[in-house]
């Protein structure tokens, strides 16, 4: 039983279902349409999709390919990493709405008769007996309570994990100097094509091209939303128009703060990811900062590692805690390294920028030896990329 229909939960459900394991995937919401979901599918995840035979179908989805990463300042475009020099077939980041990605994965999983997806399922508690977890209790859309028993319960239900709360597990918080305000504005044909990070003065903004509109993420100081709102919508409009002049004629579409949403950024990690019968993965085990946009990809890597390590035992109806501990040991190393890098960027770049302190960047970060050799691999492939090892045994419908 897997709680959480995000990247970690959906990919793990597919991997186990195709291996003949009975899987129920619970999703708290009635659909996958939420703006806070990340859009970046990195080469490591593209390789997993290839190994699952889904790469061709994925590339039929509306998407944008990004072969290099850059920061746009007031007077320069600062190259950061060139992904075209990566090894392997996939040398780009694909920007695709996450709801399309999740629909692709869950549609493929639904081809197996041993997979079940339950939407509007809000986990309320764990089923515990003799010191072990044996499933969950959840409420459906009407408020009716249900119970599912399982050999293994996986909490993949995000940074606000209900499974984690019910288990009494509390992550260690590392803090973040920023929150993110999300909103969208129409996109015209002559607008820039590629997504980018824009820095101007003490302002930072990410612009994601979603075809006929821009998904915009305005980075604000931690806890700064009330002050932003108090300044009035006109102040936000002026800031956007100043940073992105091509949207100056569109900012009037922001009628008031009802047109924006705020994402409270957190960065944390569980000290222990498992209990007997229970494993937490993805953001439920380690909430990632938006820095580098790697949250989806670490979640997918967690799912692949879980399937590889625990899948064979689940095929015979077992889930020894020793195997759950192996998953944690394998995935904690890349998590720690990635979060350390995110904290460095938060502390050395984002925090000082938002505090209006002078931040001097090299004119071309990709020319720095440490960056040129490591940045593209770190961003594109991650610290410990996983590969699908669990063989498919189930027959599709």
ZAMARGU-4260 file (C-alpha; in steps of 0.2 Angstrom, whole numbers, plus 5000, padded with zeros to 4 digits):
<rodrens>
0) 5000/5000/5000 | 5007/5017/4995 | 5000/5033/5001 | 5004/5048/4990 | 5001/5049/4971
5) 5016/5061/4968 | 5032/5055/4958 | 5039/5044/4971 | 5022/5035/4975 | 5017/5034/4957
10) 5033/5027/4950 | 5035/5014/4964 | 5017/5008/4961 | 5021/5006/4943 | 5037/4996/4946
15) 5029/4985/4959 | 5013/4982/4949 | 5023/4977/4933 | 5032/4965/4944 | 5016/4956/4950
20) 5015/4964/4967 | 4997/4969/4972 | 4997/4988/4974 | 4985/5001/4980 | 4990/5019/4978
25) 4980/5032/4988 | 4980/5050/4982 | 4973/5063/4994 | 4966/5074/4981 | 4954/5072/4967
30) 4966/5075/4953 | 4984/5080/4950 | 4982/5098/4945 | 4992/5108/4957 | 5003/5123/4953
35) 5016/5119/4967 | 5021/5103/4958 | 5038/5104/4950 | 5040/5103/4931 | 5058/5098/4929
40) 5062/5080/4923 | 5080/5078/4923 | 5091/5065/4913 | 5091/5053/4927 | 5072/5052/4927
45) 5072/5051/4908 | 5083/5036/4909 | 5071/5028/4921 | 5057/5031/4909 | 5067/5024/4895
50) 5070/5008/4905 | 5052/5007/4908 | 5048/5008/4890 | 5039/5025/4892 | 5052/5037/4885
55) 5043/5039/4868 | 5026/5042/4876 | 5033/5054/4888 | 5041/5064/4874 | 5024/5065/4866
60) 5018/5076/4880 | 5019/5095/4878 | 5036/5099/4884 | 5051/5110/4883 | 5069/5104/4882
65) 5083/5114/4891 | 5101/5110/4886 | 5109/5123/4897 | 5106/5132/4913 | 5109/5151/4915
70) 5105/5165/4927 | 5099/5181/4919 | 5105/5197/4928 | 5102/5215/4924 | 5118/5216/4913
75) 5123/5198/4909 | 5117/5180/4905 | 5128/5170/4917 | 5130/5152/4911 | 5129/5139/4924
80) 5130/5121/4917 | 5130/5114/4899 | 5120/5098/4899 | 5125/5094/4881 | 5141/5086/4888
85) 5133/5074/4899 | 5135/5055/4895 | 5121/5045/4889 | 5106/5048/4877 | 5097/5062/4887
90) 5107/5078/4888 | 5093/5090/4893 | 5080/5094/4906 | 5062/5092/4900 | 5050/5104/4907
95) 5033/5096/4908 | 5018/5099/4919 | 5019/5087/4933 | 5001/5082/4931 | 5004/5076/4914
100) 5019/5066/4920 | 5009/5058/4934 | 4994/5054/4922 | 5007/5045/4911 | 5013/5034/4925
105) 4997/5030/4933 | 4989/5026/4916 | 5003/5014/4913 | 5001/5006/4930 | 4982/5004/4927
110) 4986/4992/4913 | 4990/4979/4927 | 4976/4970/4935 | 4985/4970/4952 | 4986/4990/4953
115) 4972/5000/4961 | 4972/5019/4962 | 4960/5027/4975 | 4958/5046/4973 | 4951/5058/4987
120) 4959/5046/5000 | 4964/5055/5015 | 4975/5045/5027 | 4970/5047/5045 | 4980/5034/5054
125) 4990/5018/5053 | 4985/5001/5057 | 4997/4995/5071 | 4998/4978/5079 | 5012/4970/5089
130) 5024/4984/5086 | 5022/4984/5067 | 5013/4994/5054 | 5000/4983/5044 | 4991/4996/5034
135) 4982/5013/5035 | 4965/5020/5038 | 4958/5033/5027 | 4943/5044/5024 | 4935/5045/5006
140) 4927/5060/4998 | 4911/5057/5008 | 4920/5056/5025 | 4917/5037/5026 | 4932/5028/5034
145) 4941/5013/5026 | 4955/5002/5031 | 4968/4994/5020 | 4980/4980/5027 | 4996/4978/5018
150) 5013/4969/5020 | 5022/4985/5017 | 5015/5003/5019 | 5025/5016/5010 | 5023/5035/5015
155) 5026/5045/4999 | 5013/5058/5003 | 5024/5074/5002 | 5032/5086/5014 | 5016/5087/5025
160) 5015/5068/5026 | 5000/5061/5035 | 5008/5044/5036 | 5024/5052/5044 | 5013/5061/5057
165) 5003/5045/5061 | 5020/5036/5064 | 5026/5049/5076 | 5041/5053/5065 | 5048/5071/5066
170) 5060/5077/5053 | 5075/5088/5057 | 5073/5105/5050 | 5087/5115/5041 | 5078/5131/5037
175) 5076/5141/5021 | 5078/5160/5019 | 5064/5161/5006 | 5046/5157/5001 | 5039/5157/4984
180) 5024/5166/4977 | 5016/5157/4962 | 5005/5165/4948 | 5003/5164/4930 | 5002/5177/4916
185) 4998/5175/4897 | 5012/5171/4885 | 5014/5178/4868 | 5023/5170/4853 | 5037/5183/4853
190) 5041/5180/4871 | 5057/5171/4876 | 5055/5152/4874 | 5066/5144/4887 | 5063/5144/4906
195) 5075/5154/4916 | 5080/5161/4933 | 5080/5180/4933 | 5090/5190/4946 | 5088/5209/4948
200) 5094/5219/4963 | 5086/5210/4978 | 5073/5201/4968 | 5073/5183/4961 | 5060/5175/4949
205) 5059/5159/4940 | 5049/5159/4923 | 5042/5143/4916 | 5035/5142/4899 | 5019/5132/4898
210) 5015/5136/4880 | 5001/5149/4881 | 5005/5155/4898 | 5020/5158/4910 | 5021/5150/4927
215) 5030/5162/4937 | 5038/5159/4954 | 5043/5175/4963 | 5056/5172/4977 | 5052/5182/4993
220) 5061/5182/5010 | 5055/5169/5022 | 5039/5174/5030 | 5038/5189/5019 | 5021/5186/5011
225) 5011/5197/5023 | 5022/5212/5019 | 5021/5209/5001 | 5002/5208/5002 | 5002/5224/5013
230) 5011/5233/4999 | 4997/5230/4987 | 4995/5221/4971 | 5002/5236/4962 | 5019/5234/4970
235) 5020/5215/4963 | 5014/5221/4946 | 5028/5234/4945 | 5041/5222/4951 | 5036/5209/4938
240) 5036/5222/4924 | 5053/5228/4929 | 5061/5211/4930 | 5052/5204/4914 | 5048/5219/4903
245) 5040/5208/4890 | 5026/5205/4903 | 5023/5224/4906 | 5007/5223/4896 | 5001/5208/4905
250) 5003/5212/4923 | 4986/5220/4924 | 4979/5202/4924 | 4984/5201/4942 | 4968/5208/4949
255) 4972/5205/4967 | 4981/5193/4978 | 4967/5180/4975 | 4977/5177/4959 | 4993/5171/4968
260) 4997/5157/4979 | 5012/5156/4992 | 5023/5140/4994 | 5031/5140/5011 | 5048/5132/5007
265) 5055/5119/5019 | 5071/5109/5019 | 5071/5094/5031 | 5076/5076/5033 | 5070/5062/5044
270) 5083/5054/5055 | 5075/5037/5052 | 5065/5033/5037 | 5057/5016/5042 | 5048/5006/5056
275) 5043/4988/5055 | 5031/4987/5040 | 5033/5006/5036 | 5045/5015/5024 | 5045/5034/5020
280) 5052/5040/5003 | 5052/5056/4993 | 5047/5072/5002 | 5039/5062/5016 | 5057/5057/5021
285) 5066/5073/5015 | 5058/5089/5009 | 5069/5097/4996 | 5072/5115/4993 | 5067/5121/4975
290) 5086/5125/4972 | 5091/5115/4957 | 5074/5109/4954 | 5079/5091/4958 | 5064/5086/4970
295) 5055/5075/4957 | 5071/5066/4952 | 5076/5062/4970 | 5059/5055/4973 | 5059/5045/4957
300) 5077/5038/4962 | 5070/5033/4979 | 5056/5024/4971 | 5067/5014/4960 | 5079/5010/4974
305) 5064/5004/4984 | 5058/4993/4970 | 5075/4986/4967 | 5079/4982/4985 | 5062/4977/4993
310) 5052/4972/4977 | 5059/4954/4976 | 5053/4951/4994 | 5036/4958/4991 | 5034/4946/4977
315) 5034/4932/4990 | 5023/4943/5002 | 5037/4949/5014 | 5045/4966/5018 | 5059/4963/5031
320) 5064/4979/5040 | 5082/4975/5036 | 5078/4978/5018 | 5069/4995/5022 | 5085/5000/5031
325) 5095/4996/5016 | 5084/5008/5006 | 5087/5022/5019 | 5106/5019/5019 | 5107/5019/5000
330) 5096/5035/4997 | 5102/5045/5012 | 5119/5048/5005 | 5113/5057/4989 | 5100/5066/4999
335) 5112/5073/5012 | 5124/5078/4998 | 5110/5087/4988 | 5103/5096/5003 | 5120/5102/5008
340) 5122/5109/4991 | 5105/5117/4992 | 5109/5125/5009 | 5125/5132/5002 | 5116/5141/4988
345) 5102/5147/5000 | 5115/5154/5012 | 5128/5161/4999 | 5116/5167/4985 | 5098/5167/4989
350) 5098/5174/5006 | 5111/5188/5003 | 5101/5193/4987 | 5085/5194/4996 | 5094/5204/5010
355) 5099/5217/4997 | 5118/5212/5000 | 5130/5213/4986 | 5133/5196/4978 | 5146/5195/4965
360) 5145/5180/4952 | 5158/5175/4940 | 5154/5180/4922 | 5153/5162/4917 | 5151/5149/4931
365) 5153/5135/4918 | 5171/5140/4916 | 5176/5137/4934 | 5184/5120/4935 | 5174/5113/4949
370) 5158/5118/4941 | 5162/5113/4923 | 5166/5096/4928 | 5153/5093/4942 | 5138/5104/4939
375) 5131/5096/4924 | 5132/5079/4932 | 5125/5085/4948 | 5110/5093/4941 | 5107/5081/4927
380) 5111/5064/4934 | 5112/5067/4953 | 5123/5059/4966 | 5118/5041/4964 | 5107/5038/4949
385) 5097/5022/4950 | 5092/5010/4936 | 5077/4998/4935 | 5082/4981/4941 | 5066/4973/4946
390) 5060/4963/4931 | 5042/4964/4925 | 5032/4948/4927 | 5014/4954/4927 | 5003/4953/4912
395) 4994/4969/4906 | 4975/4969/4904
</rodrens>
